[in-house]
Amino acid sequence: MSASTKKAAQPDPGSTWLLLVHQLPPRSAYLRVKVWRRLQALGCVSLKNSVYVLPAGEQTREDFEWLLQEIERGGGEGVICEARVVDGMSDEQVRGLFDAARDADYASIAQEFRKLAAVLKRGAARRAHAPELKQRADKLRRRFTETSAIDFFGAAGGLTVEALMTEIEAQLAKPPAAQKRDSATKPAEALTNKIWVTRRDVHVDRIACAWLIRRFIDPGARFKFVAAKDYKAKPGELRFDMFQAEFTHEGERCSFEVMLERTGLEDAALRAIGEIVHDIDLKDGKFAREQVAGIAHVIAGICMTYGDDVVRIDRGSAVFDDTYEYFARKRRR
């Protein structure tokens, strides 16, 4: 089964890993390239030379078994084994390798979508090349679908691509007058006493959103952390910074920025924090605030030290409390 037609597994934390250890004939360049491409298509990450890992599951085991047959038919040899501990790393560290690989794939796709968006801003060019632009968008969507299929743990870069893709496809499908996205603010009563759902392994955007929710939107908020990127909200739940969430990336904006706009929070200190979160999360240097590097290092330290999402949010909230006070008091002077 090809990577573009299967659905990515969603292993639970603590699940076993599959290792493929193989050796290829020294003079078989064709087989070497063929196996390498197949490994990339399966979404494997490399631990050492000729040692590749996938999260354990029926589909991933079948993928490795088919690949091992190809290796053996080409004169190579190998073995598939299960492991609870991979090369002395924690499960979180191994998941980080997968996320980093998929984020690199997503970054490449996002760059192409941004180039397409720049063309769409030029009205004359858009009208002259509409079919070509649609083909480019369709091709990028296919790349996104293929990458998403091997995004086993929901890498953050997928949200950026999804937001860009949604916005560009809407522009291609609608006349200019209808292109503005609905950004009406939600009434306060619709956002209180909720269970707020987001992806596990929270980082800067989700930590900042959780802080914003609890301090300014829903003081009694409860948080729920899920693994599946296609999670469907239950009654009384609102999702943020995840696929198809009520509050998530839109175009070039991170989830924190979207939440600020959609909730109608007009506060210069919050906008400043939004710019910092944007630059850390999207890594585009758009606002170039001097505080970005320092806060990025502190949040990274929190995430490296604490695996529990609740603890990460609590520790990160203290950082954003102090940052908010800095900007609020600075403005009053």
Residue, then its C-alpha position, 0 to 999 in steps of 0.5 A: m500500500s502506498a504512503s499516499t493511500k494509507k492513513a497514518a498510525q496514531p500509536d499511544p505513548g509507550s507503544t513499541w517501535l519497529l526497527l528495520v536493520h538491513q544490509l545491501p549488496p555493496r555494488s547495487a546502486y539501483l537497489r540502494v536508491k530504491v530502498w532509500r526512496r521507499l524508506q522516505a515514502l514510509g516516513c521512517v526515521s534513521l537512527k544509525n546507518s541501515v537502522y530505521v524505525l517506525p511506530a509499531g502497528e499492523q500497517t507499519r509492520e506490513d510495510f517493513e515486511w514488504l520492504l524486507q522482501e524487496i531487499e532480500r530479492g535484491g541480494g540484501e539481508g535484514v531483520i525486523c524487530e520490536a523494541r520498547v527502548v530505541d537506542g537509549m532514547s525516550d519515546e518522546q525523543v523518538r517522536g521528536l525525530f518523526d516530528a522534525a522530519r515531517d516539519a521539514d516536509y511541511a516547511s517545503i510545502a508551505q514555502e511553495f504555497r507562499k509563492l502561490a499566494a504571492v502570485l494570487k495577490r497580483g490580480a492580473a497574473r491570477r486571471a491570466h494563469a488561473p488553470e495553471l495556479k489551480q494545478r499547482a494548488d492541486k499538486l501541493r494538496r497531494r503532497f500535503t496528503e502524502t506527508s500527512a499520511i506518514d505524520f504519525f504524531g501530528a507535527a505542528g508544521g501541518l497546521t501551517v500548511e493546512a491553513l495556507m492551503t485552505e485560504i489559497e483554495a478559497q481564493l481560487a474558488k471564489p471571486p475577490a469580493a467573497q474571499k474574506r474569511d469569516s472572522a466574526t467574534k464568538p460571544a463570551e457565553a459560548l466560550t466559558n465552562k468548556i473543555w478545551v481540547t488540543r494535541r499532546d506534547v504542547h509547545v509554545d502556541r498551545i501553551a500560549c493559547a491555554w494561558l490566554i484561555r484560562r486568564f482572559i476567556d474561560p477561567g474555569a477551563r479544563f484541558k484535554f490532550v489527545a493524540a489523534k489529529d482527526y479528533k471530533a469534538k464532543p458536546g461542551e468541547l472546543r478544539f485549538d491548535m489542531f486539525q479542523a479546530e475551532f481555533t487554529h492556524e489561519g493563513e499566516r497566523c498562528s492559533f494564538e493570533v487567531m484566538l485573539e481576533r476571534t474573541g475580540l480581545e483588544d489589548a496591546a500587551l496581548r498583541a505583543i505576545g501574539e507577535i512573539v508566539h508567531d515568530i517562535d511558532l512559524k519561524d518566519g521572523k515577521f515581527a522580529r521582537e527582541q524578546v523572541a529568542g529568550i522566550a523561545h529558549v525558556i519554553a524549549g527548556i520547559c518542554m525538554t524538562y517536563g513531559d506532562d502537558v499540564v505541567r508545561i502549561d502551568r510553567g509556561s503560563a508563569v512565563f506569559d504572566d510575567t511577559y504580559e505584565y512587562f508589556a502592560r506596565k511598559r505601555r502605561r509609563 
